[in-house]
Amino acid sequence: MLIRYFAGAAEAAGAQSTHVDASDMDAGALVQMLGRENPALEQVLKVSSLLADGVRITSPSTSLTEVTQLDVLPPFAGG
């Protein structure tokens, strides 16, 4: 899966995007894995919205099996 980071998430990740194999993960497990590898990113992920193929993830138990792209959107100024 392609993970795209925006704004402060890209800064914390040190990249605009990355690829991971998340075929057997749910959203919560992926967030934990990414945070474990990068404490700065962990803080951003806690407050970010995640979009799986353009659809907002509202539960950490959401399966990522069929997802090809995940966008990490931290809060932007004014909202």
GILINPE-V250012 format. One record per run of one state. SS is the DSSP state (h for helix, s for strand, l for the rest). FROM is the first residue (numbers start at 1). TO is the last residue. Records with the same first field share a line. If there is no record, write none. Layout:
SS->FROM-TO + FROM-TO
This chain:
l->1-1 + 7-7 + 14-16 + 20-25 + 38-38 + 48-48 + 53-54 + 57-62 + 64-68 + 74-79
s->2-6 + 17-19 + 26-26 + 49-52 + 55-56 + 63-63 + 69-73
h->8-13 + 27-37 + 39-47
